[in-house]
Amino acid sequence: MMQLFLGFFLSFVYAETLREKTLSELNKSHVSAEDYLQENSRNEAIMRSLGLRRSQSMPDQYQIEQRAAAVQAAQTQLQLEMGPNIPIQKEIREIRSASEIPEIPENRSFEIVKFANQDIYQYVFRKKTDDTIFDLRLYRFIEAPGQQMLNDYQLYSSAKGLDALGSDYTVSDIVRFLNVAHEKKIKLNPWEIQLVEQLTYLKLIQKKADHFVMIKEAAILSVHNESPLDTKEHELNHGIYFTDPNYKARCDSLFDTLNENEKKLIFVIFNDFYEKGDRSLMGRELCAHLRNLPAVKKNFSTLFTDSDFAVLKGISNKVKSFDSSSVYYREKLRSETKLPLSNQ
């Protein structure tokens, strides 16, 4: 009995010490962890996601587990090595294709590039963990089923073990995200703060009193050093959809014309990552995935029959025909084949 009590006491002291140390470190980085220790620390769904469970017979142990869950979430954030002040990038170089997206060297954490003659900005991160924290809360609010705003506790506990490959948003979606975050008193993490400051510097958004407004629409994409070229091309396609009204109209219209069997196959590819009630989201993901049928075959070869792939090939051919409606793809084709740019 004495050993059991001593074990509980030492666990409690350890959790308290670790908690105070973690809070101290978080305060240095301008990120609050107090939210972790309030109502969200009692969310048992999050507790389960961290591999913890409630002990019915030991309430004191349960309190220790609560603190441990909060500390673990805070530690995840600290391990991302995000400083409190991530500088904006004033000089942004231009690239012409996804294959030109740079690899970030060890002495840098990220770079922003812009696709020439397009309102498409590309964040490139050295570490996928940074890309995940940059992207996760935006993704869950803008694209994920349920489209919810994560609080800090949910953000850092959900980010554990996730590997983002890339992301894509419009400035208008980001403004909507920022205004809801403000209403819900969500404290932005360092990467989100950098995004706000960067978009402000680029004169894409503006802060007015207690809300943000969009000045100019643009696409904001992200990838990291480990993102394959297929992913970079996928995200660029989203950027084209966001900034080229003709291309967007073709993609949206195609999704509306799919029959039930075709949509069933498409939803297998989407795999519940997206809110199906968002028509624009369905249209852009349809074009981004089906424009690269070889990648679909590589990633989903065990899920489809030959007849399924024949159906998908028909859809893919329609998607690729939309290149003629895109300024970017027409210019790319012209530069590759040295043909004059048509007036289509």
Secondary structure, DSSP 8 states (H G I E B T S, - for coil): -HHHHHHHHHHHHHHHHHHHHHHHHHHHTT---GGGGTGGGG-HHHHHHTT----TT-HHHHHHHHHHHHHHHHHHHHHT---S--------EEESSGGG-----TT-SEEEEEETTSSEEEEEESSHHHHHHHHHHHHHHHTSTT-----HHHHHHHHTT----EEEEEHHHHHHHHHHHHHTT----HHHHHHHHHHHHTTSEEEETTEEEESS--EEEEEETT--HHHHHHHHHHHHHHH-HHHHHHHHHHHHH--HHHHHHHHHHHTT-S-TT-HHHHHHHHHHHHT-HHHHHHHHTTT--HHHHHHHHHHHHHHHHGGGG-HHHHHHHHHHHT------
